[in-house]
């Protein structure tokens, strides 16, 4: 075989080996989490779920639903948010940060309040084999001033499955 014919064959072989060695990008993730919130005298444990779409292993969008229990009797907060973030991958580690907007419903004894909210958040994901993802996140939540019970921060730890 001539050298000219070996060059494309070598390039194809190297490309194939590099593709096989690179971690496969998983564009979607579904997860569940347990949360806490500040100020601590007002809020108790909560839970929620996320659906995440990642593009080019760098930017992502997420839908989040969360319920936060309160230390106050018969009081809770339910939020639905859409979030956008930047999160470059460093091997199995993915630090990320972004902004979000959504709606909330604060249930109180004999009353309720609804409105919009804004978020700024930072988090960290750790990816394991078979699509398992462990993540932690800190959110700065901006509820409107007339919200009956203030929520400054929400933090959570969760498990997810990427596919």
N, C-alpha and C positions, 0 to 999 in steps of 0.2 A: 504494500500500500504506500502511496506517495505521502509526503509530508502535508501537502495541501488537503488531502482527505482526512488526515488525523486531527487537524486543528478544529474543525467543527465538531468532530466526535468528542474530543477532549473538552471543549466548551460545554457541550451538552451534558457530559458526565459530571463536570464540576457543578454546573447549575442544578442538576438533579440531586447531587449529594448535599449541597447547601440548602436546597428547599426541604429536603427530608430532615436535616438537622435543626432547622429553624423551628421555634415553637409556633404551633398553629394559632392564628388569631381567631378568637371566638367573639363573634359580633354581638351576642346577646347574653344576658344574665338575669336570672330571677332569684330573689332572695327574701329572707325574713329576718327581722331583728327585734331585740329587746332594747328599750330606751329608758332614759332618765331625763330629768329636766331641772332647770333653775329658774326662779328661786326655789330651793329645796323644801322650804316650809309650805309651799303651795302645791307642788307636784310630786307624784309617786311614779311607779313603774308603768311603762307603756309597751306597745308592740306595734309592728307594722310590716309592710312589704314593699318591694321595689321591682320594677322591670326596667332594665338598662340596655341601651343600644350603644355600642362603641364603633367608631369609624376610624380606620387607619391606625388603630392602637394608640390614639392620641386624644381625640375628642369624643365626648359622649353626651347622650341625653338620657334622662331618667324620669319615670313616673313613680311617685311615692305616695302611699297612703299610710297614715299613722294615727293611732289612738293613744292618748296620754291620760292616764288616771290622775286624780287629784287627791291630796290629803284632806281637802275640804269635802264634807258630805255631799253625795249625789252630784258631784261636779266632774266634768271630763272635757277633753278637747279632741276633736277629730280634724285632721288636715288632709287635703289632697294637693299635691304639688307637682309641678313640672320643673325639672332642673337641667342645667347645661353645665358641663365641666371640661377642664383640660386635665389629662392624666397620662403622662408618658410612662411607658413600662420600662423598668430596670430589672430584667430577668423576671422573677416571680413577684417582685414588689412593684406596686402601682400607687404612688402618692397622687392625690388629685385635689382639685379645688374648683369652686364655681359659684354660680348664682341660681336662685330659684324663685318662683312665684306660684301662688296658689290661693286656695280658699280654705276657710276654717269654720267650724261650728263649735262654740263653747256652750256646753249644757250645764245649766245651774238649776238649783231647786226652784221650781216654779217659773223659770225664765230660761232664755237662751240668747246667744249673740252669734251672728254670722258676719263674715267680712272677708277681706283679702289679706294676704300676708306676703312678705318678702323674706328671702333667705340668702345668707352667705355661708358657705360651708367648706371645710377642709376634711380630708379623710385619707385612709390608707387601706389598700387591699393587698392581701397575700394570696397568691394563686397556687393551688396544689394540683397534683395529677387527678385525672378523671373529672376535671371541671369544677372541683370544689374550690370555693372562694370564701375566705374569712375577711371581714372588713370592720373597720371602726370609723366613726364620723362624728364631728362636732359641728353643730349648726348654730348660727346666730340668727334668731327668728325675730322679725319685725312685725308685731301685731299692731293694729291701730291703737291710738291712745284711749278710745272709749272701751276697749276690751275689758270686761269685768275682772278677770284674773290674768295678771301679766305673765308672759313666758319669755325669758331672755335667751336661754340656750337650751338646746336639746342635744343629747349625746346618745349614741347607740353602738352596739356590737351585734353583728349579724353573720349569718351563713348564707351562701348562695351557690347556685349551680350555673355554670356557663355552658352555653350550647351554641 
